[in-house]
């Protein structure tokens, strides 16, 4: 038997979390929700699977590939225009040459589909819908059946006055290829609104099978959080990938958890995550891969996607953070907040309850955010302070940032300049210095590397060696997570405000042209300078 997974959803009600990913790629306990659908089909011996795609299809194709890594064979059917649920499956008509399963790629379930197939064949049905009893049917398609399971009527997303059943359509179907003769290719067509009413009108056998087990549609953020929590607390038979560290605590590979961190189950911690001392990870928190949770941070019933940075003394309460979100020290995120990918929230900011922040925003330090942040463009933080540049090491001041700001600086001083570069005696400063040197070299600057040196000696060396400027990189004595970059002029003094403005403008606009390979100069090592 073959199956088709409908995975073209945009997840509009899940935004801002789905601005950069399709809804079926929403992460649930360490893997996309679509992954669970594939595992369910494989569990019941269905390994020949088609997937219908529309919104951001490459995100899914690049992740799952041909399916061999997951023990299945995958084929993709891409819509160039929205075709609806049935319309998208029609694209796979040639693939679906016998009784087949249709399943939604954005719902979580452990329902035994083999029993539904058995029921379908016994009833000699053209279409069998797997139904589920729910207490709140308003967000679903309600289905009315007789005592034998034959469907008598449908109503999509009824009001309370229209509810005639608590049995809803799960979006999981067992179908015969016969259905394709009732509509045309490239015709926008839905199963519930269009195809099934036609089948009923023509007196075709259409049945509803009451599924036993867990089923949850992640239609909105509240439902998404609920689904994740249900899996974490063991309300389903769905598999959690991770080592059972302690009862109710699951951790991925290569995690580092400080012995003084407090972990209160149930909790999931993804691969390569580091949790520092005196942090507190509260119950029903789910941490993605490659996260850093700094000292004294508190997470309570919160979800973070991959590659997030949570600064020291931050607090998250019943909130969801997208991918690569950065919270600096002392940030407070209140209940019900949703923060989109690549957002940076600066020191001591408070995000009030139920605020949504769209991707790639920068919230300035000590801000109180009371309403949604949607349309504002991403603003770079004011790069320069009174002395130079300061920021969190490997969060704001990264090797990529250092190389780019060095190129901007090189464009301002000119490619025939001689620039001295030095740093304090610590590994983070050396790392950033190497990247800074690369950025200067790319602009044709002649770089004099003074290696580890004190700032005052470097100031004097600039004058003695007749340099056009210098850069000094060091860790803040008051906060070892903060990096500082000081720019000097030819007199060894901190550069003036107008030079800072020119560097920032060049950085922001990327208004610089790097030189050709034959113009890159050799680094002059100055390791013998007196310190």
MARSEFI-87577 format. One record per residue: residue in one letter; y, z negated, x negated of N, C-alpha, C in turn. Coordinates in steps of 0.05 Angstrom, whole numbers, plus 32768, in hexadecimal, padded with zeros to 4 digits. Each point is the difference from the previous one (the first is absolute). Last residue first. Layout:
# MARSEFI-87577
AYZXYZXYZX/...
//
This chain:
# MARSEFI-87577
X83807DFB7B9C80037FF6801B800B7FE37FFE/X7FFE80627FC280007FE3800080047FF6801D/X7FD1805F7FE9801A7FF480057FFE7FE28001/X7FB880427FF780077FEF7FEA801C7FF48002/X7FD38040803D7FF37FE6800280087FED7FE9/X8017805D802D80127FEF7FF17FF57FE47FFF/X7FE5807080157FF77FE4800180127FEF7FEE/X800C8061803780057FF37FE67FF97FE28003/X7FDD805E8036800B7FE5800280037FF47FE3/X8007806B801A7FEE7FEB7FF7800D7FE58002/X80198055804380047FF67FE47FEC7FEA7FFA/X800A805C80437FF97FE480007FFF7FF57FE3/X800E805D801C80197FF07FFC7FFA7FE28001/X7FBF8047800F800980027FE480197FF17FFB/X7FD8800580597FF07FF17FED800A80017FE4/X8047800A804F7FE7800D7FFA7FF27FF17FE9/X80437FC98042800180157FEB7FE4800D7FFD/X802F7FD4805D7FF17FF87FE77FFE80187FED/X804B7FE6804D7FEC80157FF87FF47FF87FE6/X80367FCE805B7FFC80037FE37FEB80157FFB/X80227FCB8053801180157FF77FFE80027FE1/X7FDB7FC8804F7FEE800D7FEC800E80187FF4/X80257FBE803F7FFF801D80067FEB800E7FEF/X800D7FA27FF47FFC8005801D7FFC801D8007/X80137FE67FA57FE67FF680097FFB8007801D/X805580127FDD7FEC80127FF47FE47FF98009/X80457FC680198003801A800E7FEB80147FF6/X80067FAD7FD37FF47FFD801B8002801A8010/X80297FFD7FAB7FE37FFE7FFD7FF37FFF801C/X805D7FFE7FFD7FF6801B7FF97FE280007FFD/X802C7FAD80108001801180177FF5801C7FFB/X80087FC47FB87FEB7FF880137FFF80118018/X8046800C7FC57FE8800B7FF57FE87FF88011/X80547FDE80178000801D80067FE7800D7FF4/X80127FA27FF17FF88006801B7FFE801E8006/X7FF17FDF7F9A80147FFB80157FF6800A801B/X7FBF7FDB7FAE800F8018800980127FF98017/X7FE67FB97FB37FF5800A801980118017800A/X80027FF27F9780087FF180187FF3800C8019/X7FFD80217FA37FED7FEA800580077FEF8018/X802C80527FDF800A7FE87FF47FED7FE88004/X7FF2805780267FFF80037FE3800B7FE87FF1/X7FD87FEC8061800F80177FF67FFF80007FE2/X7FB47FD7804980177FFA7FEE800E801A7FF8/X7FB77FD08050800A80187FF380197FF97FF0/X7FA47FC8802A801D80007FF98007801A7FF1/X7FB07FD38045800680167FEE801E80007FFC/X7FAB7FBA8028801C80077FFC800380177FED/X7FB27FC98047800680107FE8801D80078000/X7FBC7FB180328018801180008004800D7FE5/X7FBD7FBD80167FF98019800E801680148000/X80057FA67FDB7FF180127FEE7FF58019800F/X80577FBD80087FEC800B80127FEF80147FF1/X80457FD07FD47FFF7FEF80187FEA80098013/X801680317FAF7FF67FE57FF97FFB7FEF8018/X7FF9806D7FFD80137FEB80077FF47FE47FFA/X7FE6805C7FCA7FF87FF1801780157FE98005/X801580627FCD7FF57FE57FFD7FFA7FF4801B/X802E805B7FC27FEE7FF980177FF37FE57FFB/X805880477FDF7FF07FE97FF97FF17FF78019/X803A805A7FD17FF47FF480187FEE7FE97FF7/X805A80437FD87FE77FF17FFD7FF77FF5801B/X804A804E7FC97FFA7FEC80147FE57FF37FFA/X802A80407FC78011800580177FFB7FEC8016/X7FF47FEE7F917FF3800A8019801580068015/X80027FDE7F9D80108016800C7FF3800C8018/X7FE47FB37FC67FF2801A7FFD800F8017800E/X80227FA580027FFA80067FE47FF3801B7FFC/X80147FE08058801980057FF17FF980097FE4/X7FB97FE68037800D8017800C801880097FF0/X7FD37FAE7FEB7FF380187FF4800D801A800B/X801A7FAB8023800B80057FE57FF580197FF4/X7FDD7FE48052801D80078004800C80077FE5/X7FA87FDF80008002801C8009801D80098004/X7FEF7FA67FEC7FFB80107FE88001801E8007/X80087FC3804680187FFF7FEF7FFC80107FE7/X7FB87FF6803F80158011800A801880007FEE/X7F9E7FF37FD780127FF18011801780128009/X7F9B80257FEA801A7FF97FF380107FEF8013/X7FA180447FF380097FE6800A80187FF77FEF/X7FFB80657FFC7FE97FF0800880097FE5800B/X803480507FE580027FE77FF17FEB7FEB8007/X8012807080047FF17FEB800C80017FE77FEE/X803A805D80157FFB7FEE7FEB7FF37FE7800C/X800F806D80207FFC7FE480077FF97FF17FE6/X8033805E80277FF37FF67FE87FFE7FE28003/X8003804C8052800D7FEA7FF27FF07FF97FE7/X7FED80428049800880097FE6800F7FEB7FF0/X7FD47FF78057801B800B8003800A800A7FE5/X7FAB7FD5800A7FFF80188011801B800D8004/X7FF67FAE7FCF7FF780177FF1800080198011/X80157FAF802B801680097FEE7FF780187FF0/X7FC07FD780388015800D800F8017800A7FEF/X7FBB7FCF7FD77FF6801A80098015800F8010/X80117FA77FE6800280127FE97FF7801C8008/X7FF47FBC803F801D80077FFD800480147FE9/X7FAA7FDC800F800780148014801D80087FFE/X7FE27FBD7FC67FF380197FFA800780168014/X80207FA88010800E800D7FEA7FF3801B7FF9/X7FD77FC6803F8017800E800B8010800F7FEB/X7FB87FCC7FE27FF68015801280178010800B/X80147FB37FCD7FF680177FF07FF780178011/X80187FB0802B8018800D7FF57FF880187FEF/X7FBA7FCA8023800E800F80158018800F7FF6/X7FD07FC67FC27FF3801A8007800E800F8016/X80367FC17FBA7FEC7FFB80157FF6801B8009/X80517FE17FC27FE57FFF7FF67FEC7FF88016/X805F803B800C7FF77FE57FFA7FE380007FF8/X803A805A7FF17FF77FEF80167FF97FE47FF5/X803980687FEC7FF27FE97FF67FF77FEF8018/X803280657FDC7FF17FF280157FF27FE97FF4/X8056804E7FEB7FEF7FEA7FF77FF27FF38018/X802D80677FEF7FFF7FE880117FEB7FED7FF4/X803F805F7FED7FED7FEF7FF480017FE5800F/X801B806C802080077FE47FFA7FE97FF27FF1/X800A805C802880037FFD7FE380067FE47FF7/X7FF6801D805E7FE780027FF280027FFF7FE1/X803D7FCA804E7FFD801A7FF47FE980027FEC/X80247FB9804180087FFE7FE47FFF801A7FF1/X7FE37FFB805C801C7FF77FFF800A7FFF7FE3/X7FA68016801580128016800A801D7FF87FFE/X7FBD7FC07FEA800280157FEC801280178008/X7FED7FBB803E80117FF67FEB800480167FEA/X7FC380128044801B8000800B80147FF77FEB/X7FA67FFB7FE98008801C8001801D8002800B/X7FD97FAB8000800680097FE58009801D7FFF/X7FE27FDC8051801B7FF67FFA800880077FE4/X7FA88019801B8015800F800F801C7FF67FF9/X7FB57FD47FDA8002801B7FF58017800F800E/X7FEB7FAA8020800D7FFF7FE68003801C7FF4/X7FD27FF68053801D7FFB8002800E80017FE5/X7FA380068001800C8019800B801E7FFD8003/X7FCD7FB57FE3800280157FEB800D8019800B/X801E7FAB80347FE6800B7FF9800380147FE9/X80397FB6803C8002800C7FE67FE480077FF6/X80007FDD80548018801080008004800F7FE6/X7FB17FD4800380048004801D801880128004/X7FE37FE27FAA7FEA8010800B80018001801F/X803F7FB87FDE7FF080107FEE7FE9800D800E/X805F7FE7802E7FE57FF57FFC7FF080137FEE/X806B7FFF7FF47FED800580167FE57FF47FF9/X806D801E7FDA7FEC7FEA80037FEE80078017/X8052802D7FB87FED800480167FED7FE88000/X80637FF67FD97FEF80187FFD7FEE80048018/X804D7FC17FF97FF880047FE57FF1801A7FFC/X80217FE5805680177FFD7FEE7FF880067FE3/X7FC0802E8042800F7FE8800580167FFE7FEB/X7FC6805B8026800D7FEF7FEB800C7FE7800C/X7FD2803D80397FEF7FFF7FE7800C7FED7FEC/X7FFF7FFF806B801680047FEC7FF37FFC7FE4/X7FBC80228046800F7FE77FFC801680067FEC/X7FE0804E803F7FF87FF37FE780107FE67FFE/X7FE7802C805E80167FFC7FED7FF57FF37FE7/X7FDB803D80597FF97FED7FEB80177FFF7FEC/X8018801880647FF3800C7FE97FF87FEA7FEC/X80067FF0806C800F7FFE7FE77FF1800D7FE9/X7FDF7FF5805D800D80197FF7800E7FFF7FE6/X7FCD7FB380287FF280198005800D80187FF1/X7FF67F8F8013800D80117FEC7FF1801A8000/X800D7FA9804C7FF080157FF2801180107FED/X80217F9C80147FF9801780117FF280157FEF/X80217FAD7FDB7FFB7FF8801C7FF680178012/X800D7FDA7F937FFB8018800F7FF77FF8801C/X80387FD67FA97FF07FF780177FFE80198012/X80117FF47F8F8006800C801A7FEF7FF28016/X80027FF57F9B800D7FEC80118009800B801B/X7FEC804C7FBB7FFA7FE47FFD80107FEF8013/X7FE98067801B800E7FF17FEA7FFB7FE38001/X7FC28054801D800F7FEB800D800C7FEF7FEB/X7FD68068800980067FEB7FEE80127FEC800F/X7FB28052801C801A7FF3800380037FEA7FEA/X7FB2803F801A801380077FEA801C7FF58005/X7FC3800480587FFA80027FE4801880067FEE/X800F7FC7805B7FF3801A7FFB7FFD80047FE1/X80027FA5803E8010800D7FEB7FF180197FF8/X80057FB280577FF280167FF28012800D7FEC/X7FF87F9A8037801180157FF47FED80147FF3/X7FEC7FA7802C7FFC801A800F801380167FF7/X801E7F9F7FDF7FE88008800F8002801B800D/X803C7FF07FA87FFC7FF180197FE8800B8010/X80187FFD7F957FFB801480147FF87FF1801A/X80377FE77F9F7FF17FF780177FFD80178014/X80137FF17F8D8006800E801A7FEE7FF48016/X80057FED7F9C800B7FED80148008800E801A/X7FF080447FB17FFE7FE37FFF800D7FF38018/X7FE58066801080097FF17FE980017FE28005/X7FC48059801F80117FEB800D80077FEC7FEA/X7FD8806C800E80077FEA7FED80127FEC800E/X7FB38054801C80197FF0800680037FEA7FEB/X7FB68044800E801480047FEB801B7FF28005/X7FC3800C80577FF980057FE4801980017FEE/X800B7FC9805C7FF480197FF87FFD80037FE2/X7FFF7FA980478010800B7FEA7FF280197FF5/X80047FB580597FF180177FF58012800E7FEC/X7FF87F98803A800E80157FF17FED80167FF5/X7FED7FA980338001801A800E800F80167FF2/X80157F9B7FE37FEB800980128005801C800C/X80367FE97FA57FF87FF180187FEB800E8010/X80217FFB7F967FFA801480147FF47FF28018/X803B7FE97FA07FF37FF580177FFD80168015/X80127FF47F8D8003801080197FF07FF38016/X80097FE67F9E800C7FF180168005800F801A/X7FF2803A7FA77FFD7FE38003800E7FF58019/X7FE58067800680087FF07FEA7FFF7FE28006/X7FC78057802680117FE9800880077FF07FE7/X7FD88069801A80077FEC7FEC80137FEB800B/X7FB28053801E80177FEF800880047FEB7FEA/X7FBA8049800980147FFE7FEA80197FF28009/X7FC6801A80527FF880047FE480187FFE7FEE/X80077FCB805D7FF4801A7FF87FFB80017FE3/X80037FA78041800E800E7FEB7FF1801A7FF9/X80077FB080557FF180167FF38012800F7FED/X7FF87F958032800F80197FFC7FEE80147FF2/X7FFD7F9A80177FF780138015800E801B7FFE/X80287FC47FBD7FF47FF480177FF980168015/X801F7FEA7F907FFA801480157FF17FF38016/X80407FE67FA27FF17FF780187FFD80168014/X80197FE97F8D8003801080187FEF7FF48017/X80097FE37F9F800B7FF18016800680118019/X7FF0803B7FAC7FFC7FE38001800F7FF48018/X7FE48067800A800D7FEF7FEC7FFB7FE28004/X7FC7805C8018800C7FE9800E800B7FED7FEB/X7FDE806D800A80087FEB7FED800E7FEA8011/X7FB48058801280187FF0800780057FEB7FEB/X7FB68048800B801580017FEC801A7FF28008/X7FBE801780527FFC80027FE3801A7FFE7FF0/X80037FD380607FF280187FF77FFD7FFF7FE2/X80097FA88042800E80117FED7FEE80187FF9/X800B7FAE80517FF180167FF48012800F7FED/X7FF87F958032800F80187FF97FEE80157FF3/X7FF97F9D801D7FF980148014800F801A7FFC/X80247FC17FBF7FF27FF580177FFC80158015/X801F7FEB7F917FF9801580147FF07FF38016/X80447FE37FA77FF07FF780177FFC80188012/X801C7FE47F908003801180187FED7FF78016/X80097FDC7FA3800C7FF28017800680128018/X7FED80367FA87FFD7FE3800380107FF68018/X7FE280678005800B7FEF7FEC7FFE7FE28007/X7FC8805D8014800B7FEA8010800A7FEB7FEC/X7FE3806E800080077FE97FF0800D7FEB8013/X7FB7805B800D80177FEF800780057FEB7FEB/X7FB9804A800B801680017FEC80197FF18008/X7FC3801580537FF980037FE480197FFF7FEE/X80057FCD805F7FF580197FF77FFA80017FE2/X7FFF7FAD804B8010800A7FEA7FF2801A7FF5/X80057FB9805A7FF180177FF58011800D7FEB/X7FF67F9E8041801080117FEE7FEE80157FF4/X7FE77FB4803B8004801B800C801480117FF0/X80087F9A7FE77FEA800D800F8009801B800C/X80367FE17FA97FF77FF380187FEB800F800F/X80257FF27F997FF8801680107FF37FF48019/X80447FDF7FAD7FEF7FF780167FFB80188012/X801F7FE17F928004801180177FEC7FF78016/X80057FDB7FA6800E7FF38015800880128018/X7FE680347FA77FFD7FE4800680127FF68017/X7FE280697FFE800A7FED7FEC7FFE7FE3800B/X7FCB8063800E800D7FEB801080077FE97FED/X7FE28070800080047FE87FF180107FEC8010/X7FBB805E800E80167FF0800880027FE67FF0/X7FBD804E800280157FFE7FEB80197FF18009/X7FC3801A80527FFA80047FE3801A7FFD7FEF/X80047FCE80607FF680197FF67FFE80027FE1/X7FF67FB0804E801180067FE97FF580197FF3/X7FFB7FC280637FF580167FF0801480077FEA/X7FE57FA58046801380107FF07FF180177FF3/X7FF77FA5804E7FF680187FF4801680117FF2/X80027FA97FE27FF18015800E80078001801E/X803A7FE17FA77FF57FF480187FF380168011/X80247FE87F967FF6801680117FF37FF38018/X80467FE67FA87FF27FF680177FF980178012/X80137FF17F8F8007800E80197FEF7FF58017/X7FF67FE77FA380127FEF8010800C800F8018/X7FC6802A7FBF7FF17FE9800A80117FEE8012/X8011806B7FF780057FE77FF17FF27FE9800D/X7FE180678002800C7FEC801280037FE67FF0/X7FEA80707FF780067FE87FEF800E7FEC8012/X7FBA805F800980167FEF800A80037FE87FED/X7FBF8050800280147FFB7FEB80197FF1800A/X7FC68028804F7FFA80007FE380187FF97FEF/X7FFE7FDB80667FF780197FF37FFA7FFD7FE3/X7FF87FB380528011800B7FEB7FF4801A7FF5/X7FFD7FB280587FF580187FF58013800B7FEB/X7FE97FA2803F8012800C7FEC7FF280177FF2/X7FD67FC680428018800B800D8014800B7FED/X7FBD7FC37FD47FFC8005801C801B8009800C/X7FFB80177F9D7FF97FE7800D7FFD8007801E/X800180487FC880087FED7FEC7FF97FE48009/X7FDC8062801680067FE8800F80047FEA7FED/X8013806B7FEE7FEF7FE97FFA80087FE88011/X800E80688021800B7FEC7FEE7FEC7FE97FFC/X8011804A80507FFA80067FE4800D7FEC7FEE/X7FDD7FFC806A80167FFB7FEE7FF880057FE3/X7FD9802480667FFB7FF77FE4801B7FFC7FF2/X7FE67FF7806D800B80137FEC7FFF7FF37FE4/X7FE87FDB80597FEB80047FEC800980147FEA/X803F7FB9803D7FF3801A80017FEA80017FEB/X803A7FB580097FFB8006801D7FF2801B8003/X80217FCB7FAE7FE4800580067FFA8006801D/X80567FF07FCD7FF37FE7800A7FE480058009/X803480497FDE80017FEB7FEC7FF17FE68009/X800D804A803B7FEC80067FEC7FFE7FE97FEC/X80427FF980417FE67FFF800C7FEA80057FEC/X805B800B7FE77FF87FE480027FE47FFD800C/X802680567FFB7FFB7FF67FE57FF67FE38001/X801C802880517FE7800C7FF67FF87FF47FE5/X80537FE780247FEA7FF3800F7FE5800B7FF6/X805080277FDF7FFC7FE67FF57FE87FF2800D/X8018805280257FF780047FE47FFA7FE57FF3/X8029800280557FE3800680027FF480047FE4/X805D7FF280047FF27FE9800A7FE280048002/X803880497FE97FFD7FED7FEA7FF17FE78009/X7FE780578035801A7FF67FF77FFB7FEA7FEB/X7FB68033802180168010800B801C7FF77FF7/X7F977FF67FEB80177FF67FF2801980108008/X7F9F7FE58032801280167FFA80187FF57FF2/X7F977FD9800D801D7FFB8000800F80197FF8/X7F967FD08018801080188000801E7FF98001/X7F907FD57FF7801D7FFE7FFB800D801B8001/X7FA57FE9803980097FFC7FE4801E7FFF7FFF/X7FC1803680487FFF7FE47FF880087FFE7FE2/X8014804D80547FF87FF97FE580017FE27FFB/X7FF280458056800D7FE77FF97FF67FF77FE4/X80088065802E7FED7FED7FF5800F7FE77FF6/X800F80598049800B7FEB7FEF7FEB7FED7FF7/X8002806F80237FF77FE4800280117FEE7FEE/X7FF58068803480107FF27FEC7FFB7FE28004/X7FDB806780247FF87FE47FFB80117FF37FE9/X8027804D80437FEF7FFF7FE97FF97FE27FFB/X8039802D80467FE87FF180057FEC80007FE9/X805C802480077FEB801380017FE57FF38004/X804E7FCB7FF78006801280167FEA80158004/X7FFB7FC57FB67FFB7FF2801A800480128017/X801680217FAB7FE37FFD80037FF97FF2801A/X805B80087FEA7FF4801A80067FE27FFE8005/X802E7FB37FE180068006801D7FF5801B8009/X7FF77FEA7FA37FEE7FF0801180078004801E/X8037802D7FBE7FE5800980017FEF7FF18014/X805F7FE87FF47FFB801B80087FE280078004/X80277FA87FE68013800B80137FF8801B800B/X7FC97FD27FBD80047FEF80188012800C8015/X7FEF80307FAC7FE77FF9800E80067FF2801A/X804980457FDA7FF57FE57FFB7FE67FFC800F/X804280567FD67FED7FF780157FF67FE47FF8/X803D805F7FE380037FE380007FF17FF48017/X7FE6805C7FCD800C7FF6801980027FE27FFE/X7FD6803D7FC0801D7FFD7FFD800E7FF9801A/X7FA180238014800A7FF77FE6801E80027FFF/X7FD17FF18060800380147FEB80097FF47FE6/X7FC17FDA8059801C80037FF6800080127FE8/X7FB07FEA803280147FF98014801D80017FF6/X7FAB800C7FCE80058018801180167FFB8015/X7FDC7FBE7FC1801380127FF4800680188011/X7FBE7FB98013801B7FF98007801480157FF7/X7FA080007FEA8008800D801A801E7FFC8006/X7FCD7FD57FB8801180177FF9800980108019/X7FEB7F9680097FF080197FFC801380177FF9/X800B7F8F7FF080078019800E7FEC80167FFA/X80217F907FFA7FE880117FF9800380198011/X804F7FB57FDC7FF3801180137FE6800C7FF5/X805A7FB57FF57FE780077FF37FEF800F8016/X80557FD68011800580187FEF7FE780087FF1/X800C7FB6804280037FFA7FE3800780187FEF/X80117FE2806C7FF580157FEF80057FF97FE3/X7FF57FB48050801380147FF47FF180137FEE/X7FF67FB280577FF180107FED801280177FF5/X80147FC0804680067FF57FE57FEF800E7FEB/X802C802080657FE87FFA7FF180097FF37FE5/X803E802180417FE97FFE80127FE77FF97FF1/X807580027FF97FE77FF97FF37FE97FFE8014/X80618010800F7FEE801780017FE47FF97FF4/X804E7FC580037FFA8007801C7FEC80168003/X80217FE37FAA7FEF7FEC800C7FF88007801C/X801280547FC4800F7FE780047FEE7FEC800E/X7FD5804D7FBF800A7FFA801B80147FE87FFF/X7FCE80477FBE80147FEC7FFC800E7FF8801A/X7FC0804C8013800A7FFB7FE580177FEB8001/X7FA780178040801D7FFC800280097FF77FE4/X7FA3802E803C800F7FF87FE8801C7FF98006/X7F95800B8036801C80057FFD800C7FF57FE6/X7FA18003801B800C80088019801E80067FFE/X7F9D7FFA7FC0801D7FFB8002800C800D8019/X7F9C7FD37FEB800D801A8004801E7FFC8004/X7FBA7FBB7FF6801080087FE9800E801A8002/X7FCA7FCD80427FEF800E7FED800F80097FE7/X802B7FD4804B7FED7FEE7FF57FED800C7FEC/X8060802D80077FEF7FF580157FEA7FEE7FF3/X8067800F7FD77FE5800B80017FF17FF58018/X8069800D7FCE7FF17FF580177FE5800E8001/X80547FEC7FB27FEA8011800A7FF27FF28016/X806480007FC07FED7FF280117FEC8013800D/X803F80007FA27FF7801080177FEB7FF28010/X804C7FC97FC67FE980127FFD7FFC80118019/X803F7FB57FF1800580137FEB7FEA80157FFC/X7FFD7FB88043801980108004800580157FEB/X7FB77FB880137FFA801D7FFE801980128001/X7FDA7F997FE8801A800C80047FFE801E7FFE/X7FB27FCB7FF8800F7FEF8012801C800B8007/X7FA280397FE880167FF27FF380107FF08015/X7F9E803D7FEB800D7FEE801280167FF17FF1/X7FD680657FEB80017FE47FF7800F7FF08015/X7FC780677FEF80147FEF800D7FFF7FE47FF6/X7FE2806D7FE87FF97FE47FFA80187FEF800A/X7FDF8062802680157FF17FF47FF67FE37FFA/X7FD48068800E7FFC7FE3800480167FF27FF1/X7FE48069802780137FF07FF17FFB7FE28008/X7FC58041801F801080137FF080137FF07FEE/X7F9F7FDA8026801C80028004800C80167FEE/X7FA57FD580188005801D7FFE801D80068005/X7FD27FA97FFA800F800880188004801E8001/X7FD47FD97FB57FF17FF88018800D800A801A/X802B800C7FAD7FEA801380037FEF7FF98019/X80487FC77FE9800B801B80057FE980138006/X7FEB7FA97FE2800A7FFF801C8009801C8008/X7FEA7FF57FA67FE87FFE801080078000801E/X80477FFD7FC47FF3801A7FFE7FE780008011/X802C7FAE7FF68010801280117FF4801C8001/X7FDA7FC17FC67FF97FFA801C801080118013/X801380067FA57FE6800C80057FF77FFB801C/X80507FDB7FDB8003801A800C7FE5800E8005/X80277F997FF67FE8800F7FFA8001801B800E/X80577FC37FDF7FEF800780177FE880117FF7/X804F7FD67FD17FE47FFE7FF67FEC80068016/X807180177FE57FEB7FF980127FE67FFC7FF1/X8073801C7FFC7FEB7FF17FF27FEA7FF88015/X804F80547FF77FF67FE9800F7FE97FF47FF0/X802F80547FED80137FEA7FFD7FF97FE88012/X7FD380587FFA80037FF77FE480137FE97FFD/X7FBD80228055801B7FFE7FF780017FF57FE3/X7FAF803C802D80097FE47FFC801C80007FF5/X7FA88040802D801C7FFF7FFA80097FE37FFE/X7F9C80397FFA80107FE88004801D80067FFA/X7FAB80468022800F7FF47FEA80107FE88009/X7FAE80548016800C7FE7800A800E7FF27FE8/X7FFB80617FE77FEC7FF18010800E7FE7800A/X802C803F7FC67FEE8012800D7FEA7FF28011/X80607FF87FC67FF37FEE80147FED80118011/X803780297FBE7FF27FEB7FF17FEE7FF08013/X803C804380207FEA800D7FF27FEE7FEC7FF1/X804F7FE0802D7FEC800A80137FE8800D7FF2/X80577FD17FE57FE67FFD7FF27FE9800A8011/X805B8001801F8001800D7FE67FE67FFF7FF1/X800D7FD180527FFA801C8004800180107FE6/X801C7FA680047FE380027FFD7FF7801D8004/X805B7FEB800E7FFA7FFD7FE37FE280037FFC/X801F80008059800980187FF17FF97FFF7FE3/X7FF27FB480377FEC80158004800780197FF2/X803E7FBA7FF87FE67FF77FF77FEB80158003/X806580217FF37FF37FED80107FE47FF97FF7/X8041803C7FD47FEE800C80147FF47FEC8013/X805680167FB27FF17FEB800F7FF0800D8017/X8011803A7FA880117FF680167FF07FEB800F/X7FD980247FB6801B80067FF780157FF98016/X7F9A7FD67FE68011800C8015801B80067FF4/X7F997FF57FD1801D7FF88000800E80108016/X7F9B7FDB7FDE800B80148012801D7FF98006/X7FA77FE87FB5801A7FFA800C800A80188010/X7F9E7FCC7FD9800F80198003801A7FFA800F/X7FAB7FC67FC6801880038011800B801C8000/X7FA27FBF7FED800B801A7FFA801880048013/X7FD27FA17FD3800280128017800B801B7FF6/X7FF97FAC7FCB7FE58006800A800080128019/X804B7FE37FC67FFB7FEE80157FE58005800E/X802480367FB980037FE47FF57FF87FEC8015/X8004805C80177FE87FFA7FF080017FE37FF5/X8045803380357FF07FEB800C7FE87FF77FF0/X804B80407FEC7FEA800D80107FED7FEB800C/X80617FDD7FEC7FF480177FF47FEA800C8011/X803E7FAF80097FE3800180077FF280187FF2/X80607FEE7FF17FF27FE77FFF7FE280038003/X803C804A80097FFF7FF77FE47FF17FE67FFD/X800D802480577FEE80117FF07FFE7FF67FE4/X803C7FD4803A7FE47FFB80077FED80107FEF/X805D800C7FF67FFB7FE47FFA7FE27FF98005/X8024805680167FF77FFD7FE47FFB7FE37FF9/X8024801B80587FE380037FFC7FF67FFC7FE3/X80557FED803F7FFA7FF97FE47FE380037FF9/X80078011806180167FF27FF37FF87FF87FE4/X7FBD802F8031801A800D800580167FF47FEF/X7F898009801080187FF67FF38019800F800A/X7F8D7FE980108017800F800980197FF37FF5/X7F9480017FDF80187FEF8004801780138008/X7F8A7FFD7FFB8019800E7FFE80177FED8006/X7F947FF47FDC80177FF7800F801880127FFB/X7F937FE47FEF800E801A800180187FFD8012/X7FC27FB97FF5800D80047FE6800E801B7FFE/X7FCC7FB18042801080188003801080047FE7/X7FC37FB480167FF380187FF68010801A8004/X801A7FA280127FEE800A80157FF5801C7FF9/X803C7FD37FC57FED7FEB80077FEC80098015/X804980377FE77FEB80007FEC7FEA7FEC8007/X804E800180357FF0801880047FE880017FED/X803E7FBB7FF37FF27FFD801A7FEE80188005/X803A80047FB57FEA7FED7FFC7FEF7FFC8019/X804F803380077FEB800E7FF07FE87FEF7FFB/X804A7FD8802A7FF3801480127FEA800F7FF2/X80357FC57FCD7FED7FF180117FF280138013/X804580227FC97FE87FFA7FF07FEB7FF28011/X8058800F80217FEE801880027FE67FFC7FF1/X80467FC07FF97FF17FFD80197FED80178004/X801A7FE57F9B800D800C80187FEE7FFD8019/X7FFB7FB57FB37FFA801D8002800C800B8019/X80097FA17FE47FF9800E7FE77FF9801D8002/X80177FC7804E7FEE7FF17FEE7FF780117FE9/X8034803A80377FF47FE9800E7FEC7FF27FEE/X805680517FFF7FEC7FF07FF27FF87FE88011/X80208066801E800A7FE480007FEB7FEE7FF3/X7FFA8060801480007FF67FE4800B7FE47FFF/X7FFD803680517FE57FFA7FF87FFD7FF57FE3/X8058801D80247FF57FE7800C7FE37FFA7FF7/X803D80377FBD7FF78004801B7FF37FE7800B/X80507FFB7FB67FE3800480027FF98007801D/X805A7FEC7FE37FF5800E7FE97FE280058001/X80317FD18045801380157FF97FF580127FEA/X7FDA7FB080307FF3801A7FFF801580167FFA/X80187FA380077FE880007FEE7FF4801B7FFD/X80507FDE8037800380127FE87FE780017FEE/X7FE8800A8059801580037FEC80107FE67FFE/X7FB78015803E7FFA7FF07FE8801680027FEB/X7FFD8033805280047FE480087FFA7FEC7FE8/X7FF1805F7FF6801D7FFB800480057FE28007/X7FAF803A7FDE80057FE38000801D7FF98004/X7FCC80587FF880177FF97FF080057FE27FFF/X7FA0803D800E80157FEF800B80167FF97FED/X7FA880367FFC801A800D7FFD80187FEE8008/X7F977FFD7FFE80107FF07FED801C800D7FFB/X7F997FFE8036801B8009800680137FEF7FEF/X7F95801E7FF280137FE98000801C800B8005/X7F9480218013801B80087FF980127FE88003/X7F8F80187FF080167FF1800C801A800C7FF7/X7F8C8018800A801980027FF280157FEF800F/X7F8C80027FF6801880008011801980007FEE/
//
